[in-house]
Amino acid sequence: MEYLLQLAASPAAWIALATLVVMEIVLGIDNLIFISILTNKLPAHQRTKARRLGISMALVLRLGLLGTVAWIVQLTEPVIDVFGQIFSWKDMILIAGGLFLVWKATTEIHHSMDIRTEQDSAMSKTVVMGMAAAIGQILMLDLVFSIDSIVTAVGMTEHLPIMITAVIAAVFVMLVASEPLAKFINDNPTVVMLALGFLIMIGMTLIAEGFGAHVPKGYVYTAMAFSALIEILNMLARRARQRKLQATALKQEG
């Protein structure tokens, strides 16, 4: 208790907490985009449940990993040498997660360009399997993003209460933002393609990190922000054209 009081009275601890919360929220964006895209493929009545379950699993995984900080630190130690390239468990997990993310995003792009529909007779089976598959894929990516998140937290502070508070705050923000983000993605089909492009870029970044090529997160998120800004401008332009066409049609009818 005395330790917590001393920590609460330390300005440095509050600065570390604020910084780590922001970092955890930024790192959680990747996870949230993936969850939103994946759950939007489920039936409408299952989407909210799947999103909340996916984010809850992320919280459980991160808090569980925080309880094994010593083991997490050991994940960064070299364990295998392949043709002169040294890999740790963290590197191999990042590579596997990156490959999965690239494969999943590429598959979703292919599906979004396939106009064939499911047969009504097979719909119920597809729904059940889709829910199970969605939860499984969310859990796998939760693990990858959680390890990356906790390693970042361990590198920024040595105080476990600060790490736990930051993780809970970040996951709470993810939980609040999940519904609006998923609805926005679902209502704007072109945004889905942009988000899938983000996932491919994030996946390639994870693979590069796994091979020891550090990619500054600032570059990645700047590119994402710039692309999102261009898409917003395109959306505004499309709406302006639609309003103009509607106004023209009304004049012609009048």
C-alpha positions, -999 to 999 in steps of 0.1 A, spaced: 0 0 0 28 24 9 44 16 -25 12 26 -43 9 58 -24 45 67 -32 39 59 -68 7 80 -69 27 110 -54 54 108 -81 50 132 -110 73 109 -131 49 80 -125 20 101 -138 40 112 -169 50 75 -175 13 65 -171 0 91 -196 27 83 -221 21 46 -218 -17 50 -221 -13 69 -254 12 43 -267 -12 14 -257 -41 31 -274 -21 37 -306 -9 1 -306 -45 -11 -301 -57 6 -333 -43 -23 -353 -61 -48 -332 -93 -29 -333 -93 -25 -371 -89 -63 -375 -117 -71 -351 -140 -46 -367 -135 -60 -402 -137 -96 -391 -169 -92 -370 -186 -72 -398 -187 -104 -418 -209 -121 -391 -247 -118 -389 -258 -85 -374 -271 -100 -342 -237 -116 -335 -214 -87 -343 -215 -68 -310 -211 -100 -290 -181 -110 -311 -165 -76 -308 -169 -74 -270 -156 -110 -267 -126 -103 -289 -117 -71 -269 -123 -88 -236 -99 -116 -247 -73 -90 -255 -76 -76 -220 -74 -110 -204 -43 -119 -225 -25 -86 -217 -32 -88 -180 -22 -125 -180 11 -116 -198 17 -88 -173 16 -114 -146 46 -131 -163 67 -101 -169 99 -120 -163 89 -146 -189 79 -118 -214 114 -102 -210 130 -136 -218 110 -137 -251 134 -112 -265 165 -134 -259 179 -152 -290 169 -188 -293 177 -198 -329 202 -189 -356 192 -194 -392 219 -186 -418 233 -159 -395 199 -144 -387 192 -146 -350 156 -150 -339 139 -148 -305 105 -161 -296 91 -126 -299 106 -124 -334 90 -157 -345 57 -147 -330 57 -114 -348 66 -131 -381 39 -156 -377 14 -129 -368 25 -107 -397 21 -136 -422 -13 -144 -409 -24 -107 -411 -11 -104 -447 -28 -137 -456 -61 -127 -439 -62 -92 -454 -54 -105 -489 -81 -132 -485 -107 -105 -474 -97 -83 -504 -104 -113 -527 -137 -120 -510 -148 -84 -513 -142 -86 -551 -161 -119 -554 -198 -112 -562 -209 -148 -557 -234 -152 -528 -239 -181 -504 -267 -206 -510 -296 -201 -486 -296 -238 -477 -261 -236 -463 -265 -202 -446 -271 -216 -410 -240 -238 -411 -219 -210 -425 -230 -186 -398 -221 -211 -370 -187 -218 -385 -182 -182 -392 -186 -172 -356 -162 -199 -344 -136 -190 -370 -139 -153 -362 -133 -158 -325 -103 -181 -333 -87 -156 -356 -94 -127 -332 -77 -147 -304 -46 -154 -325 -41 -118 -334 -50 -107 -299 -20 -128 -287 4 -112 -313 -7 -77 -305 -8 -83 -268 28 -95 -268 39 -65 -288 19 -42 -264 33 -58 -232 69 -57 -245 65 -20 -252 51 -15 -217 80 -33 -201 104 -12 -221 88 20 -209 84 15 -172 94 -9 -144 63 -3 -123 36 -31 -127 7 -9 -114 14 16 -142 14 -11 -168 -18 -26 -156 -36 8 -154 -24 17 -189 -35 -16 -204 -70 -14 -188 -74 22 -200 -64 13 -235 -87 -17 -237 -115 4 -223 -110 29 -251 -110 1 -276 -143 -12 -262 -159 23 -265 -146 29 -300 -154 -6 -314 -190 0 -322 -186 34 -340 -156 22 -359 -173 -11 -370 -204 8 -381 -183 34 -400 -164 6 -418 -196 -13 -425 -214 18 -439 -185 28 -461 -174 0 -484 -144 19 -497 -131 23 -462 -130 -15 -459 -105 -18 -487 -84 10 -471 -85 -8 -438 -75 -40 -454 -46 -22 -470 -36 -10 -435 -37 -45 -422 -13 -56 -450 10 -28 -442 9 -36 -405 15 -73 -413 46 -65 -434 58 -42 -405 54 -71 -381 74 -94 -404 101 -68 -408 103 -63 -371 106 -101 -367 136 -101 -390 153 -74 -370 145 -44 -394 131 -18 -371 103 2 -387 95 34 -367 58 34 -358 56 71 -365 62 64 -402 35 37 -403 9 57 -385 17 89 -405 11 69 -437 -22 55 -423 -33 90 -412 -25 105 -447 -44 77 -465 -73 81 -442 -74 119 -449 -74 112 -486 -103 87 -482 -122 113 -461 -118 139 -489 -130 113 -514 -160 105 -493 -169 143 -490 -164 147 -528 -187 117 -535 -214 131 -512 -211 165 -528 -216 150 -562 -246 130 -550 -262 162 -535 -256 179 -568 -271 151 -588 -302 151 -565 -306 188 -568 -304 186 -606 -329 158 -607 -353 178 -585 -350 208 -608 -357 186 -638 -388 172 -622 -400 207 -612 
